[in-house]
Amino acid sequence: MTGVIPMTARRSSPRRPSSSQLLTRVRDRSPGLAAGLVGGVVAAGLGLGALTVLVMVLWISSPYPDSGPGGALHVAAALWLLAHGVELVRADTLSGVPAPVGVTPLLLSVVPVWLVHRAARDAVDADEDGVAPPVSARTAWAGVVLGYLTVGAGTALYAAGGSLRPSWAWTVLGLPAVVALSAGTGVWTAYGRPRGPVDRLLRLLPPGARRVLLGPRGREKFLVAVRAAGAAVAVCVGGGAGLVAVSSVWHGDVAREAFLRLTEGWSGRCAVLLLCVTLVPNAAVWGAAYALGPGFALGAGHGVGPWVSDPAPMLPPFPLLAAVPDAGAGTPWNWAAGVVPLAAGVTMGWFVGRGGMRWSVRRTAMIAGLAAAVCAAVLAVAAGMAGGPLGVGVLAQFGPVWWQVGGAALAWGVGVAVPVAVVVRVCGGWVARWRTAAATKAVTKAAAKAAEEASRALSLAEARAMASRTTTASRTTASRTTEASRATPQKAAPPQAAPPKATEPSKATAAKSSTPATPATPAKPSKPSGPSKSVRTPVVAPRDGVTLRKKTVPPVAPEATAPPSPRSVPHPKESEAYDLLPADEPVEDVWRDEALRARWDALRDELRQRTPEPEAPANTEPEPPAAKAEAEPPAPPSPQDRGTS
């Protein structure tokens, strides 16, 4: 027992981890939660800080501030909540009845939405070193939403003590909805825009639309419908902005007077100008509602549309309100605003018809109807956010009515977009078939032309190849014949026992020898070697600059290599031996030296064979070596001493 007790005691008291280890374990178990919380807090702080700086600058520059810096900070907090769609309540009114302020500047709402979207997207990504793995979507989304709403709750509590107090119903419902939706789009974008969440939303549609969008090629059809709806919304809002600009220019004097009446200082005018800029998207949506037909309300029971304009009689002076048409029935100029929804419907139908070339006409019409529904939903949401109350009584209804705008947009889309999509689909099929036929014809023609050109090129190549082979064969045959004819005369001729037949030159030589006439060319005297020994005429090498010609040396030169001929040619006289050596031969020097040396060697051998040695008498002494040396033909000249070219 004494050995067991200490061991038990040691086991019952394990070592407790430190606080840093616990923080590390928590961070490792949920790596994206802390990052999401920090990202949400930073996003909320950036938006709130930017708006606070702007309000403080305007308060400092104001010559007559109504309150101290605390009041300016309360206004900044209230405006930050208003940018999220939270309705405010103005308590200090002349009547003492709180007046709601529910018109949200849409341009001001872009800043917090973008900040939340980016914070959620960055919370999913890995850290800078890429070590931490991507976190789950729910963790990142929850972290960003909780961090942002924490700052939002504190801001709402602080703004409740100011002159512009947030409505708690809108704070509880509107603020979390905007933050959750923005964070969800950020996480969805970070994960590569998967199809699963979209499919879950599409299952809420009616069975017919669900079958079309979730069937084969459902993603392609949904994308076509979304693109068409987006193009139609852009045309509608852009057209509405154009209408507001034209009307503002038309009523420029009234707008300038309203701008000058609101305030006198430059700081106040800057504030009014900034307010007008943030409300430009709202004015564009109001213009789109006016073009669609329902128009917008300028007070309870007072509507403004293309058919009739009945604004409230006591409206506050504001530059954007100066663009409202004059009271009375509509004119053709007011009716011309219907061009905007017509252009939007044509654009929508064009997008659907061009994207549905492979679909049937019925399916194309269904996709056009779906695009019209998406466009109507987007415009209805925009109209609901662009309008709202500005007080009680007459100003309780201010701006377009969302359900009227949505219904009018759906009617324009179904009435214009569906027929245009069907027409574009049918005409596009005809055009596609015509283009296909024309392209096939052009390709066939080009292929035939290419085949013909290839055949011509092949025939020409074959003819050239045949001519080349024929030329090569003829050249080969000629070269072989020339080589054979050249090789035949180079063979040593056998010793001739009988003298050759007498020819005309030989007869003439014999006649000359029989007559005691003096020879034409005197021979150089040689040293007498004996009384009965015949003297041979040596072959003298030509000197520099001297060309050997016929009958320029004693006629003792033997016959050289005969020209190439298939038959044997009789050997020429000894006096004509030097004529076989050409005087001018256009060849290279090295080859010329070797050829001349070979010719001189052949000439010497021929002279030795054709010149018989005379029989020496018995009583004569042998010829001295000097005489023999003189009788021997000289060696072929060197290239420096040779005179022939």
Buried (B, 14 or more C-beta within 10 A) or exposed (E): EEEEEEEEEEEEEEEEEEEEEEEEEEEEEBBBBBBBBBBBBBBBBBBBEBBBEBBBBBBEBBEEBEEEEEBBBBBBBBBBBBBBBBBBBBEEEEEEEBBBBBBBBBBBBEBBBBBBBBBBBBBBBEEEEEEBEBBBBEBBBBBBBBBBBBBBBEBBEBBBEBBBBBBEEBBBEBBBEBBBEBBBBBBBBBBEEEEEBBBEEBEEBEEEBBEBBBEEEBEBBBEBBBBBBBBBBEBBBBBBBBBBBBBBEBBEEBBEEBBEEBBEEEBBBBBBEBBBEBBBBBBBBBBBBBBBBBBBBBBBEBBBBBEBBBBBEEBEBBBBBBBBBEEEEBEEEBEEBBEBBBBBBBBBBBBBBBBBEEBEBEBBBBBBBBBBBBBBBBBBEBBBBBBBBBBBEBBBBBBBBBEBBBBBBBBBBBBBBBBBBBBBBEEBBEEEEEEEEEEEEEEEEEEEEEEEEEEEEEEEEEEEEEEEEEEEEEEEEEEEEEEEBEEBBEEEEEEEEEEEEEEEEEEEBEEEEEEEEEEEEEEEEEEEBBEEBEBBBBBEBBEEEEBBEEEEBBBBBBBBBBEBEEEEEEBBBBBBBBBBBEEEEEEEEEEBBEBBBEBBEBBBEBBEBBBEEEEBEEEEEEBEEEBEEBBBBEEBBEEEEBBBE
